[in-house]
Amino acid sequence: MAEDSVRSGRDGEKIANEILKLVGWGSASWNMDIDCSFPSRHKPTVKNNPHHGIDILYSYDNPLYHDRRDIIIGSVKHSENGYPSSKSYELTQHLTDLAENLDCAKQSDNILQLVGNSGLQTHYKGLLFCLSSLDTEKEYDLAQHINNDIDFGTNKFEEIFLVDNKRATFLVSSIKTAESYWPLSEIKFLYQNTGKNMEKSQLLLSGKKLPIQLINSEIIPIVKEEKETGKISCLIFCNNPYSKENVSRLIWLSHKLCGLTNEIRIYLPNYDNNKEYEINAVKQLFKDESFTTKITFHRFSKFDIVSLKETQNNTFYAQPKQDKQVELTHSTQISDDIDKILPFGDFLIPKLRTSILSEVNLQDFLTRKGIVTLKKSKNDILPLFSCLLLSPDELDSLKATYREKEDKPKEIERTATVNLGSKTLWETFNELFPDLKSITKSGLPKNCALVGAPMLERVGKNYNHLVVKYKIEKENTNKDFLTGKTFHDAQMEIRYENNQLTFIDQHTSSETYKLNKNYFDNFQKALKKNNLSVEEFKSIQFLDFANNERIQFLLSFLKIQDSKAIVIKKITLDSMKFRTDETLSKLPKDLESLKGRVSNLNLHGKELHDTIYLSEDEYRIAILCEKVRFNVIYKYINRDGICSIEVSFNGALGLKGYKDTELRISITPAPNSFDNNFTSTKALITKEINKIRDDNYTQYKQKQNINDTI
């Protein structure tokens, strides 16, 4: 067994070494030890021998950042007989071990002596090869087993990039295919404009080194120059299947990346030349025919990475020559419609800044891509995205998350005391404010329109229960994450009983929220104008609570697990959004470092259950909590299902300070839920959640009143 393990490890290093040669990292150092700088916290790993073994050490000036040098600390794991059955557990161990290596590498004098001092900003990145030689796992996606809740303790690192069989096979296949085209011409990787590498004197459009940010990418752009003629070809490899939509996006990408190169060859894993007629039809949608006629599509062959361990050679790597700084220009006649493009760099970042996509959404996306980061705030995460090339499938996954969150129904409930005399609610509308029976587009932006002519109606035969349901059509612009037309549902429900008027606002997009709010404001004015208001509308507000009491109130919704109406099998606190309260004169020491941070923090999974922010009073009074989300596994009647319950004061935490906003509640089914009648289940859960809300808010107000009288 020991010999098998040694042989497997040696074979893994052979494969990884050949891959590093292919990406221009052939001079990487192998198998070195560094002292452990933190033996007390790394004790379980280093035991009685306080050092770390590093498989790979490599450094280079990053061509995607004009002032940065990346130092790569790598680890190689290889299995002859396939990935282990406990994939998530083993992968977690490998990631935490590499995190410890990165933590100590930054303190190592040995590493600094080896890589030297370039005068550039130094950034340490982790590279984890997890490879399998099993034939049935040639393109296995191990990244899907990365646990979102890995506890890295106090170890600090920026990112770890995973190269598994799927990513290694695509990377090697792309480079080997490129090598076979014009075999006498050398491989150069094309560097996209990130917005961070724009200094003219340092701009390298292409070079022999592939930056780590692209090492597990699903898009690999390569440049080759024919020596005799000087003809420049750009080869773009994409690991997504063929489709007309993907063709359109890749044509746009090649336009932005390659400019006026002589030839553009786009490679897909399953392209069939019989689809050429579809390709030509897509090309006709672009105005610049002189550009599109240079583009051809091809299939790339899959290379067996296991064979790399048989091709070892002692290649001499001479000092690379200075790369030519060729200015590539392009036509401006191709549009930037988000549904037809693959945005990157300065094209992508403004779209990701939308408040709809949270830090957690971006972290989850990176994890699925095989990139693990400890960065929490959006401002810290976005610079990494500026250096990525997203494939069509990856962009679609972000758009799906965006669309799902934007379409998620949010509910606000407001109550008031009114005196309608002997009239019903329906009669009051008919007699005193008939204009409010119809919904107008007043308050909608110019790019939105109402679908149809929505009218206020009675619920059944109840003259004191009214509802209006409507839909808007939104014409998205190129600045939005989605383009073209999208549709968004909303409704408003008004109930009157025992002089209590309840107004329930249910919206999806920000536009439907604004329209509902505009209608509510007009309705409230009409009540006052006709002297029907006894007490004004009230809703639960962010500033109703002190900091610690707000957290207590938000966490009180966990009590749904005690419901008698539905069986709650499991409920977990999935995420929490908060920031430090900088108005306080004294903060806990570890919160002081968060002062002045523009972005809010998101914690999720295991981090939440272990965090002192929830358990200790000195922290609860020092943070402003805007949102919590729970994941619920339930059984109702004979139906099993999964849903999320989000309780938030949406928008309370602005860029500077905070503002008063109303409580919103959203209940949505999970994608993997088996409940085939969620509408019925949601109605019950909503009823239970509203009861918890009302009971706890009433208790809080009663307690507050008692304290005020003491």
C-alpha positions in Angstrom: 0.0 0.0 0.0 2.8 2.4 0.9 4.5 1.7 -2.5 1.2 2.2 -4.3 0.8 5.6 -2.6 4.3 6.7 -3.4 3.9 5.6 -7.1 0.5 7.4 -7.3 2.0 10.6 -5.8 4.9 10.4 -8.2 2.6 10.0 -11.2 0.4 12.9 -10.1 3.5 15.1 -10.0 4.5 14.0 -13.5 1.1 14.9 -14.8 1.0 18.2 -13.0 4.6 19.1 -14.1 3.7 18.5 -17.8 0.6 20.7 -17.4 2.8 23.5 -15.9 5.1 23.2 -18.8 2.2 23.6 -21.2 1.0 26.8 -19.5 4.5 28.3 -19.4 5.4 27.5 -15.8 8.1 25.1 -16.7 10.6 26.6 -14.3 8.5 26.0 -11.2 10.3 24.7 -8.1 9.2 21.3 -6.7 9.1 19.7 -3.3 10.5 22.1 -0.7 9.9 22.5 3.0 9.2 25.8 4.8 9.1 26.4 8.5 5.7 26.6 10.2 5.2 30.2 11.3 2.1 29.3 13.5 2.8 25.9 15.1 0.2 26.5 17.9 -2.7 26.8 15.5 -1.3 24.3 12.9 -0.4 21.8 15.6 -2.8 19.0 14.4 -1.1 19.2 11.0 2.6 19.8 11.7 2.6 17.8 15.0 6.2 17.5 16.3 7.8 18.6 13.1 6.9 22.3 12.7 7.2 22.7 8.9 5.1 22.4 5.8 5.9 20.5 2.6 5.2 22.5 -0.5 4.8 20.6 -3.8 4.9 23.6 -6.2 6.4 27.1 -5.9 6.2 29.5 -8.9 6.0 33.3 -9.3 5.4 35.6 -12.2 4.4 39.2 -13.0 0.6 39.0 -13.6 -0.2 40.3 -17.0 -3.8 40.9 -15.9 -2.6 43.5 -13.3 0.0 46.0 -14.3 1.5 46.3 -10.8 1.1 42.8 -9.3 3.2 39.7 -8.9 1.5 36.4 -8.1 3.4 33.8 -6.0 1.8 30.4 -6.5 1.9 27.7 -3.7 0.7 24.4 -5.2 -0.3 21.0 -4.0 -0.7 17.8 -6.0 -3.1 15.0 -5.1 -3.5 12.0 -7.4 -5.5 8.7 -7.2 -4.6 5.8 -9.4 -8.0 4.0 -8.8 -10.3 7.0 -8.9 -11.4 9.8 -6.7 -12.3 8.6 -3.1 -15.9 7.8 -2.2 -15.8 10.5 0.4 -15.0 13.2 -2.1 -16.3 16.2 -0.2 -14.4 15.2 3.0 -11.1 14.5 1.2 -11.3 17.7 -0.8 -12.0 19.7 2.4 -8.8 18.2 3.9 -6.7 19.1 0.8 -8.0 22.6 0.8 -7.5 23.2 4.5 -3.9 21.8 4.2 -3.1 24.1 1.4 -4.7 27.0 3.3 -2.2 26.4 6.1 0.7 26.3 3.6 -0.5 29.7 2.2 -0.8 31.1 5.7 2.8 30.3 6.4 4.2 30.9 3.0 3.7 34.6 3.3 6.0 34.6 6.4 8.7 32.4 4.8 12.2 33.9 4.3 13.1 30.9 2.1 10.3 31.7 -0.4 11.2 35.4 -0.5 14.8 34.5 -1.2 13.7 32.2 -4.0 11.3 34.5 -5.8 13.2 37.7 -5.1 11.8 41.2 -4.7 10.3 42.7 -7.9 9.0 45.9 -6.3 5.5 44.9 -7.3 2.6 44.2 -5.0 2.9 40.5 -4.0 -0.2 38.2 -3.9 -0.1 34.6 -2.8 -2.4 32.2 -4.6 -3.1 28.5 -4.0 -3.2 25.9 -6.8 -4.6 22.5 -6.0 -4.3 19.6 -8.5 -6.7 16.8 -7.7 -6.3 14.2 -10.4 -7.6 10.7 -11.1 -6.2 8.1 -13.5 -9.4 6.1 -13.6 -10.7 5.8 -17.2 -14.3 6.5 -16.3 -13.3 9.8 -14.6 -11.5 11.4 -17.5 -13.6 14.5 -17.3 -15.0 14.3 -13.7 -16.1 17.6 -12.1 -14.7 17.4 -8.6 -15.5 21.0 -7.9 -19.1 20.1 -7.4 -18.1 18.5 -4.1 -16.5 21.6 -2.6 -18.2 22.3 0.7 -19.4 25.9 1.0 -19.0 25.7 4.8 -15.3 24.8 5.1 -13.9 26.1 8.4 -10.4 27.5 7.6 -10.0 28.8 11.1 -7.6 31.8 11.3 -5.7 30.8 8.2 -5.5 33.7 5.7 -5.4 33.4 2.0 -6.9 35.1 -1.1 -7.9 32.3 -3.4 -7.3 28.6 -4.1 -7.8 27.4 -7.7 -8.8 23.8 -8.2 -7.6 21.8 -11.3 -9.5 18.5 -11.4 -9.9 16.0 -14.3 -12.5 18.1 -16.0 -10.5 21.3 -16.0 -7.1 19.6 -16.6 -8.5 17.7 -19.6 -9.9 20.9 -21.2 -6.8 22.9 -20.5 -4.4 20.3 -22.0 -6.8 19.5 -24.9 -6.9 23.2 -25.8 -3.1 23.7 -25.8 -2.4 20.4 -27.6 -4.9 21.3 -30.3 -3.3 24.7 -30.6 0.2 23.2 -30.9 -0.9 21.0 -33.8 -2.1 24.1 -35.8 1.0 25.6 -37.3 3.3 23.3 -35.4 6.4 25.4 -35.9 4.7 28.5 -34.3 4.9 29.0 -30.6 2.0 29.1 -28.3 1.0 32.5 -26.7 -1.9 33.1 -24.4 -4.1 36.1 -25.1 -4.6 38.4 -22.1 -8.0 40.2 -22.0 -8.4 43.8 -21.0 -9.3 43.7 -17.3 -9.3 47.4 -16.6 -6.3 46.7 -14.4 -3.6 46.2 -17.1 -4.0 49.4 -19.1 -0.7 51.1 -18.6 0.7 51.4 -22.1 4.3 50.7 -21.0 3.3 47.4 -19.3 0.5 46.2 -21.5 1.2 42.7 -22.8 -1.6 41.5 -25.0 -0.2 38.0 -25.2 2.5 36.0 -23.6 3.9 32.5 -22.8 2.5 32.3 -19.3 -1.1 31.6 -18.5 -2.2 33.5 -15.4 -3.6 31.4 -12.6 -7.0 33.2 -12.9 -7.4 31.4 -16.3 -5.9 28.0 -15.3 -9.3 26.5 -14.6 -11.2 28.6 -17.0 -13.8 27.3 -19.5 -12.5 29.8 -22.1 -8.9 29.7 -23.2 -7.7 32.2 -25.9 -4.5 31.4 -27.7 -2.5 33.4 -30.3 -0.3 31.9 -33.0 1.8 33.8 -35.5 3.0 32.1 -38.7 6.7 32.9 -39.0 7.0 33.0 -42.8 4.0 35.2 -43.5 3.5 37.0 -40.2 -0.2 35.9 -40.3 -1.7 36.1 -36.8 -4.4 33.6 -35.8 -6.5 33.7 -32.6 -7.8 30.3 -31.4 -10.5 30.5 -28.8 -11.4 27.3 -26.9 -14.7 26.9 -25.1 -15.7 24.0 -23.0 -19.4 24.5 -23.5 -21.6 22.5 -26.0 -22.5 24.0 -29.4 -25.6 26.1 -29.7 -26.6 29.0 -31.9 -26.8 31.2 -28.8 -23.3 30.2 -27.8 -22.0 30.9 -31.3 -23.3 34.5 -31.1 -21.7 35.1 -27.8 -18.3 33.6 -28.9 -18.3 35.8 -32.0 -18.8 38.9 -29.8 -16.0 37.7 -27.5 -13.6 37.1 -30.4 -14.4 40.6 -31.7 -13.5 42.1 -28.3 -10.4 39.9 -27.7 -8.8 39.5 -31.1 -9.5 42.7 -33.0 -8.1 42.7 -36.5 -6.2 39.4 -36.4 -6.0 37.6 -39.8 -7.9 34.5 -38.7 -10.2 33.5 -35.8 -10.8 29.8 -35.0 -13.3 28.9 -32.4 -13.2 25.4 -30.9 -16.1 23.6 -29.1 -16.1 20.0 -27.8 -19.0 18.8 -29.9 -19.1 21.0 -33.0 -20.3 19.2 -36.2 -19.4 20.8 -39.5 -23.0 20.0 -40.6 -24.0 23.0 -38.5 -22.1 25.4 -40.8 -25.4 26.7 -42.2 -26.5 27.7 -38.7 -23.2 29.4 -38.1 -23.6 31.4 -41.3 -27.1 32.5 -40.3 -25.8 33.7 -36.9 -23.0 35.6 -38.7 -25.5 37.5 -40.7 -26.9 39.1 -37.5 -23.6 41.0 -37.2 -23.1 44.1 -39.3 -19.3 43.8 -39.8 -19.1 41.1 -42.5 -15.4 41.8 -43.0 -14.9 40.6 -39.5 -17.3 37.6 -39.4 -15.9 36.0 -42.6 -12.6 35.5 -40.8 -14.3 33.3 -38.2 -14.5 29.5 -38.5 -15.7 26.9 -36.0 -14.1 23.6 -35.2 -14.2 20.6 -32.8 -11.3 20.0 -30.5 -10.2 16.5 -29.5 -10.1 15.4 -25.9 -6.6 14.6 -24.7 -6.0 11.9 -22.1 -4.1 13.6 -19.3 -3.0 10.3 -17.9 -0.6 9.9 -20.9 1.2 13.0 -19.7 3.1 10.9 -17.1 4.6 9.0 -20.0 6.0 12.0 -21.8 8.5 13.4 -19.2 11.5 15.1 -20.7 14.2 17.4 -19.4 13.3 20.4 -21.5 15.6 23.4 -21.2 13.6 26.6 -20.6 15.5 29.7 -21.8 14.7 33.1 -20.5 11.7 34.1 -22.5 12.0 37.0 -24.9 10.1 40.2 -24.4 6.6 39.7 -25.8 5.7 42.0 -28.6 3.2 44.7 -27.6 1.0 44.5 -30.6 -2.0 47.0 -30.6 -5.1 45.0 -31.7 -7.9 47.2 -32.8 -11.5 46.2 -33.6 -14.6 47.4 -35.4 -17.2 49.3 -33.4 -20.1 47.9 -35.4 -21.0 45.0 -33.2 -23.6 45.6 -30.5 -23.2 44.9 -26.8 -26.6 43.2 -26.1 -26.0 41.1 -22.9 -27.9 38.2 -24.4 -25.4 38.0 -27.3 -22.1 38.8 -25.5 -19.7 37.3 -23.0 -18.8 40.4 -20.9 -15.4 40.5 -19.1 -13.4 43.1 -17.3 -14.9 46.6 -17.4 -17.9 45.1 -19.4 -18.7 42.7 -16.6 -18.1 44.4 -13.3 -20.8 47.1 -13.5 -23.4 44.4 -14.2 -22.2 42.4 -11.1 -22.5 45.5 -8.9 -26.3 45.1 -8.9 -27.7 44.7 -5.4 -29.7 41.7 -6.5 -26.5 39.5 -6.7 -25.1 39.3 -3.2 -21.7 38.4 -2.0 -22.9 34.9 -1.2 -24.2 34.5 -4.7 -20.8 35.4 -6.1 -18.9 33.2 -3.7 -21.2 30.2 -4.6 -20.5 30.9 -8.3 -16.8 30.9 -7.7 -17.0 27.7 -5.7 -18.8 25.9 -8.5 -16.1 27.1 -10.9 -13.4 25.6 -8.7 -12.2 28.8 -7.0 -12.3 29.0 -3.2 -11.9 32.5 -1.6 -12.1 33.8 2.0 -13.1 37.3 0.7 -16.4 38.3 2.2 -17.3 41.7 0.8 -18.5 42.4 -2.7 -15.8 45.1 -3.2 -13.1 42.5 -2.4 -14.6 39.8 -4.6 -15.3 41.8 -7.8 -11.6 42.4 -8.7 -11.2 38.7 -9.1 -14.2 38.6 -11.5 -12.5 41.3 -13.6 -9.7 38.8 -14.4 -12.0 35.9 -15.4 -13.4 34.9 -18.8 -16.9 33.5 -18.3 -18.2 30.9 -20.6 -21.8 31.0 -21.9 -22.9 28.4 -19.4 -21.3 30.3 -16.5 -22.9 33.6 -17.5 -26.3 31.9 -17.8 -25.9 30.5 -14.3 -25.3 34.0 -13.0 -28.3 35.3 -15.0 -30.5 32.5 -13.6 -29.5 33.5 -10.0 -30.3 37.1 -10.8 -33.7 36.3 -12.4 -34.6 33.9 -9.6 -33.9 36.6 -6.9 -35.5 39.4 -8.9 -38.7 37.3 -9.4 -38.8 36.2 -5.8 -42.1 37.5 -4.2 -41.5 39.9 -1.3 -44.3 40.8 1.1 -44.8 43.9 3.2 -47.8 44.2 5.6 -49.1 47.5 6.9 -52.0 48.1 9.3 -54.1 51.1 10.3 -57.2 51.9 12.3 -59.9 53.5 10.2 -63.6 54.3 10.6 -65.7 53.5 7.5 -69.0 53.9 9.4 -71.6 51.6 8.1 -70.0 51.3 4.6 -68.0 48.3 3.4 -64.6 48.6 1.9 -65.9 48.0 -1.6 -68.6 50.7 -1.2 -66.0 53.2 0.2 -63.9 52.8 -2.9 -66.9 53.2 -5.3 -68.2 56.3 -3.5 -65.1 58.2 -2.3 -62.1 57.2 -4.4 -63.1 55.3 -7.5 -59.9 56.4 -9.3 -58.0 54.0 -7.1 -60.0 51.0 -8.4 -57.8 51.0 -11.5 -54.0 50.7 -11.4 -52.1 53.2 -13.6 -48.5 53.2 -14.6 -47.9 56.3 -12.4 -44.6 55.7 -10.7 -43.2 53.3 -13.3 -40.0 54.2 -15.1 -40.1 54.9 -18.9 -38.8 51.5 -19.8 -41.8 49.7 -18.1 -45.4 49.3 -19.1 -48.5 47.7 -17.5 -49.8 44.6 -19.2 -53.5 45.0 -19.7 -55.7 47.2 -17.5 -55.6 45.7 -13.9 -58.6 46.5 -11.7 -59.3 46.2 -8.0 -61.7 43.2 -7.4 -63.5 41.5 -4.5 -62.1 38.2 -3.2 -65.1 35.9 -3.7 -68.2 37.7 -2.4 -66.4 39.5 0.4 -67.0 43.3 0.2 -64.3 43.9 2.8 -61.5 41.9 1.1 -60.1 43.3 -2.1 -57.2 42.4 -4.3 -55.5 43.6 -7.5 -53.1 41.4 -9.4 -51.0 42.8 -12.3 -48.0 42.3 -14.5 -45.5 44.8 -15.9 -43.3 44.5 -19.0 -39.8 45.8 -18.6 -37.5 46.7 -21.5 -34.1 46.1 -20.2 -31.1 48.1 -21.4 -27.5 47.1 -22.1 -26.6 48.4 -18.7 -28.8 45.8 -17.0 -27.7 42.2 -16.3 -30.6 41.0 -18.4 -31.7 42.5 -21.8 -34.8 42.3 -23.9 -38.2 42.2 -22.4 -38.9 40.6 -18.9 -42.2 40.3 -17.1 -42.8 40.8 -13.4 -45.8 39.9 -11.3 -47.2 41.8 -8.3 -50.3 42.2 -6.3 -51.9 44.3 -3.5 -54.4 43.0 -1.0 -56.6 45.1 1.2 -58.7 43.7 4.1 -61.1 45.5 6.5 -62.3 44.0 9.8 -63.3 45.5 13.1 -62.0 49.0 12.1 -58.6 47.5 11.2 -57.4 48.0 7.7 -54.6 45.7 6.4 -52.7 46.5 3.3 -50.5 43.7 2.0 -47.9 44.7 -0.7 -46.5 41.7 -2.7 -43.9 42.6 -5.3 -41.0 41.1 -7.2 -38.8 43.6 -9.0 -37.9 47.0 -7.7 -40.2 48.5 -10.3 -43.3 46.6 -8.9 -42.2 47.7 -5.4 -42.2 51.3 -6.5 -45.6 51.0 -8.3 -47.1 49.4 -5.2 -45.6 52.0 -2.9 -47.0 54.8 -5.2 -50.5 53.3 -5.0 -50.3 52.8 -1.3 -49.2 56.5 -0.8 -52.2 57.6 -2.8 -54.5 55.3 -0.9 -53.3 56.6 2.4 -53.8 60.2 1.2 -57.4 59.4 0.1 -58.2 58.0 3.6 -56.9 61.2 5.2 -58.6 63.5 2.8 -62.0 61.8 3.5 -61.3 61.8 7.3 -61.4 58.0 7.5 -58.1 57.6 9.3 -58.1 57.1 13.1 -54.5 55.9 13.4 -52.0 56.0 10.5 -50.7 52.9 8.8 -48.0 51.1 10.7 -45.4 48.5 9.6 -42.5 46.9 11.3 -39.5 49.2 10.7 -35.7 48.8 11.0 -35.4 51.6 13.5 -38.2 50.1 15.7 -35.4 48.0 17.3 -32.2 48.5 19.2 -29.4 46.5 17.5 -29.5 43.4 19.8 -33.3 43.4 19.9 -33.4 43.5 16.1 -31.2 40.3 15.9 -33.4 38.7 18.5 -36.5 39.5 16.5 -35.1 38.2 13.2 -33.9 35.0 14.8 -37.3 34.5 16.4 -38.6 33.1 13.1 -36.7 29.9 13.9 -39.7 29.2 16.1 -41.6 27.9 13.1 -40.0 24.6 13.9 -42.5 24.4 16.8 -45.5 24.7 14.5 -48.3 22.2 15.0 -49.7 22.9 11.5 -46.7 21.6 9.5 -43.9 19.2 10.3 -40.6 21.0 10.2 -38.0 18.2 9.8 -35.0 20.6 9.9 -34.4 24.4 9.8 -31.0 26.0 9.5 -29.9 29.6 9.5 -28.4 29.9 6.0 -27.3 33.5 5.7 -27.1 36.7 7.6 -26.3 40.2 6.3 -24.9 42.8 8.6 -22.3 45.5 9.2 -20.8 47.2 12.2 -22.6 50.1 13.8 -20.1 52.9 13.4 -22.2 55.4 15.4 -21.0 53.6 18.6 -18.1 55.1 20.4 -16.7 51.7 21.4 -16.7 48.5 19.4 -15.2 45.0 20.1 -11.6 45.0 19.0 -12.2 42.5 16.1 -15.0 44.7 14.8 -12.8 47.8 14.7 -11.1 46.5 11.5 -14.5 46.4 9.8 -15.1 50.1 10.3 -15.3 52.1 7.0 -16.1 49.0 5.0 -18.5 49.9 2.2 -19.9 46.4 1.6 -22.0 44.5 4.0 -20.9 41.1 5.3 -22.6 37.8 4.5 -22.0 34.7 6.6 -23.6 31.4 5.8 -23.7 27.8 6.8 -21.4 26.6 9.6 -19.9 30.1 10.0 -23.3 31.3 11.4 -23.7 28.7 14.0 -20.2 29.2 15.3 -20.2 33.0 15.2 -20.0 35.2 18.3 -22.1 37.8 16.5 -25.2 35.8 17.5 -24.2 34.5 20.9 -22.6 37.4 22.8 -24.3 40.6 23.8 -21.3 42.9 23.2 -21.4 41.9 19.5 -25.2 41.9 19.1 -25.4 45.5 20.2 -22.5 46.5 17.9 -23.9 45.2 14.6 -26.7 46.3 12.3 -28.5 43.3 11.0 -30.5 43.7 7.8 -31.4 40.2 6.7 -31.6 36.5 7.7 -32.4 33.6 5.6 -33.5 30.1 6.8 -33.6 26.8 4.9 -36.5 24.6 5.8 -37.1 20.9 5.2 -40.7 20.1 5.9 -43.5 17.6 5.5 -47.1 18.8 4.9 -49.9 16.3 4.5 -48.2 13.7 2.3 -45.8 16.1 0.6 -42.1 16.5 1.4 -40.4 19.8 0.4 -37.7 22.3 0.9 -38.0 26.1 0.9 -36.2 29.2 2.1 -37.7 31.9 4.3 -36.0 35.3 4.0 -36.8 38.0 6.6 -35.2 41.4 5.8 -35.3 45.1 6.2 -34.2 45.4 2.6 -32.1 48.4 1.7 -31.5 49.4 5.4 -27.8 49.3 5.1 -26.7 51.9 2.6 -23.2 52.8 1.5 -23.0 55.2 4.4 -24.8 54.5 7.6 -28.4 53.1 7.5 -32.0 54.2 6.9 -35.4 53.1 8.1 -37.0 50.5 5.9 -40.0 48.1 6.3 -39.9 44.4 7.1 -40.2 42.2 4.1 -40.8 38.4 4.1 -40.2 36.1 1.2 -40.9 32.4 1.0 -39.7 30.5 -2.0 -39.3 26.8 -2.9 -35.9 25.3 -3.4 -35.0 24.1 -6.9 -34.7 20.5 -5.6 -38.1 20.5 -3.7 -40.5 17.7 -4.4 -43.6 19.6 -3.3 -46.0 19.6 -6.3 -48.5 22.0 -4.6 -46.2 24.6 -3.1 -48.9 27.3 -3.5 -51.0 25.6 -0.8 -47.9 24.9 1.4 -46.7 28.5 1.1 -50.1 29.8 2.2 -49.8 27.8 5.4 -46.2 28.7 6.0 -47.0 32.4 5.5 -49.8 32.1 8.0 -47.4 30.6 10.6 -44.7 33.1 9.9 -47.1 36.0 10.2 -48.3 34.7 13.5 -44.7 34.5 14.8 -44.0 38.0 13.4 -47.1 39.5 15.1 -46.7 37.7 18.4 -43.0 38.6 18.8 -43.4 42.2 17.7 -46.3 42.6 20.1 -44.3 41.2 22.9 -41.4 43.4 22.0 -43.6 46.6 22.0 -45.2 45.6 25.3 -41.7 45.1 26.9 -40.6 48.5 25.4 -43.7 50.2 26.9 -43.0 48.7 30.3 -39.4 49.9 30.1 -40.5 53.4 29.1 -42.7 53.7 32.2 -40.0 52.6 34.6 
